[in-house]
Amino acid sequence: MLLAIPAVLSAADVAACAADLAGAEWADGRITAGTQSRTVKDNGQLPATSPVARAWGDRILDALGAAPLFVSAALPHRTFPPLFNRYGPGQSFGTHIDNAIRPIPSTSIKLRTDLSATLFLSDPDSYEGGELLVEDAFGVQAIKLAAGDMILYPASSLHRVTPVSRGVRLASFFWVQSMIRDDNARAMLFDLDQTIQALAATQGIDDPQV
Ligand code: NI
């Protein structure tokens, strides 16, 4: 299931985040790439220890915790501390699958990557190219969302970022270990929850759990 989560960050937060990212120390994106994706990855990335990455990563996690659509769709057990990347003109990330297991930095925790997330941080009109292409059961989906919006997709999906030809594409990316590992089972629970919420709203039930 591919799902867009709108307005995870407000316009004001996106502007403040972009300003902080502009002044941060960027590294080569290959620092977190596996041996195979390393050969197709060309972008900039903030180190996991970057104070800017940690501060805005925490802000994003707080926002997601208060986003019912994300909680319902991901049923998160554990979320990787968000990372940040930047694609300038000519940069891209070729077709790859994200690592199945991610050690969480500075902990002994290993996260099973059930879901991948990309939170767009640049106005789509400010850059050309830089689409996230995700292969799913219906073919290749091209994703380029408004700044502050996030896409959630199965981490087992083949995906790539097309070359940026103008401007700069900033984004945050991370992974979620869900309480429900199987994508189809999780999608079914999501549909059920959305139906209950819709019924509760139309039937005027205050507490749908009663
Ligand atoms: Ni990836």
Boltz pocket constraint, residues with backbone or C-beta under 6 A from the ligand:
constraints:
  - pocket:
      binder: B
      contacts: [[A, 96], [A, 97], [A, 98], [A, 159]]
      max_distance: 6.0
